[in-house]
């Protein structure tokens, strides 16, 4: 019998994923984290990017998160993010248009606050486009 870990990915609006997995990979604050069942307890920030969940059936679930918090217990992983989108629900055209708009705002930023907001938005949208590319590649 393969050892598993329960994984929950939750956005501000809904539960995006809840199920058993054999392995989880996600972008931690200081680099990519790989989590297997019976991992030591951990709480850390998550950077914008892909949460990859290896399900018990051997399928890989891909979820975009715009940052958030990760809690790991020996038999449970919880990812809390303001924004989390399933790979199949990502809209490439919408993300590309938003990215172009953020780039324009960045060019025209008149204050440090505008610059910081545009930079943050650009990081998130670039990560979202990267997750979309990964999702399409595995299809």
C-alpha positions in Angstrom: 0.0 0.0 0.0 1.3 3.4 -1.0 1.5 6.0 1.7 -0.7 9.1 1.1 -1.2 12.6 2.4 -4.4 14.6 2.3 -4.2 17.9 0.3 -6.5 20.9 0.5 -6.0 23.9 -1.8 -8.4 26.7 -0.8 -9.0 30.1 -2.4 -10.8 33.1 -0.8 -13.9 31.9 -2.8 -13.9 28.1 -2.7 -12.2 24.8 -2.1 -10.2 24.2 -5.3 -8.9 20.8 -4.5 -9.4 18.2 -1.7 -8.1 14.7 -1.9 -5.4 12.2 -1.3 -1.9 12.5 -2.9 1.4 10.7 -3.0 3.5 13.9 -3.5 3.0 17.7 -3.7 5.4 20.3 -5.2 4.9 24.1 -4.8 6.9 27.3 -4.9 7.9 28.1 -1.3 9.3 31.4 -0.2 13.0 30.2 -0.5 12.5 27.8 -3.4 10.5 24.8 -4.6 9.2 22.5 -1.9 8.5 18.8 -2.3 6.2 17.2 0.2 5.7 13.5 0.8 3.5 11.8 3.4 4.8 12.0 6.9 6.6 15.3 6.2 7.7 17.2 9.3 5.3 20.0 10.3 5.9 23.3 8.5 4.3 26.7 7.9 5.7 29.0 5.2 4.7 31.5 2.6 4.0 30.4 -0.9 5.1 32.4 -3.9 2.9 32.8 -7.1 3.2 29.7 -9.2 2.1 26.1 -9.7 1.0 23.6 -7.0 1.5 20.2 -8.6 -0.3 17.4 -6.9 0.5 13.7 -7.7 -2.8 11.9 -7.0 -3.1 8.4 -5.8 -4.3 7.3 -9.3 -1.0 8.6 -10.8 -2.6 11.7 -12.4 -1.1 15.1 -11.8 -3.3 18.0 -10.8 -1.9 21.5 -11.6 -3.3 24.5 -9.7 -2.1 28.2 -10.1 -1.8 30.1 -6.8 -1.1 33.8 -6.5 0.9 33.3 -3.3 -0.4 32.4 0.1 0.3 30.2 3.1 1.3 26.6 3.3 0.7 24.4 6.4 2.1 20.9 6.4 1.3 18.2 9.0 2.5 14.6 8.8 -0.7 13.5 7.0 -2.2 16.8 5.7 -1.1 19.7 3.4 -3.2 22.9 3.3 -2.5 25.7 0.9 -4.5 28.9 1.5 -4.4 31.5 -1.3 -6.5 34.6 -2.1 -6.5 33.4 -5.7 -6.2 29.7 -6.8 -7.3 28.5 -10.2 -7.3 24.9 -11.6 -5.1 24.4 -14.6 -8.0 23.6 -16.9 -9.8 26.9 -15.8 -6.9 29.3 -16.6 -7.8 31.7 -19.4 -4.7 32.5 -21.5 -6.1 35.4 -23.4 -7.4 37.1 -20.3 -4.1 36.6 -18.5 -2.1 37.9 -21.4 -4.3 41.0 -21.7 -3.9 41.7 -18.0 -0.2 41.2 -18.2 0.1 43.8 -21.1 -2.0 46.2 -19.0 0.3 45.7 -16.0 3.4 46.3 -18.2 1.8 49.6 -19.4 1.1 50.7 -15.8 4.6 49.8 -14.8 6.0 52.0 -17.6 3.8 54.9 -16.6 4.1 54.5 -12.8 4.3 57.9 -11.2 4.9 56.9 -7.6 6.6 54.1 -5.7 3.2 52.7 -4.7 2.1 52.5 -8.4 5.4 50.9 -9.2 5.1 48.3 -6.4 1.5 47.4 -7.3 2.3 47.0 -11.0 5.4 45.0 -10.3 3.5 42.7 -7.9 0.7 42.2 -10.5 3.2 41.5 -13.2 4.9 38.8 -11.1 1.6 37.1 -10.4 0.5 37.3 -14.1 3.8 36.0 -15.3 3.5 33.0 -12.9 -0.1 32.4 -14.1 1.1 32.3 -17.7 3.9 29.9 -16.8 1.4 27.6 -15.1 -0.9 27.7 -18.1 2.1 26.7 -20.4 2.9 23.8 -18.1 -0.7 22.7 -18.1 -1.0 22.8 -21.9 2.3 21.0 -22.2 1.1 18.0 -20.1 -2.1 17.7 -22.0 
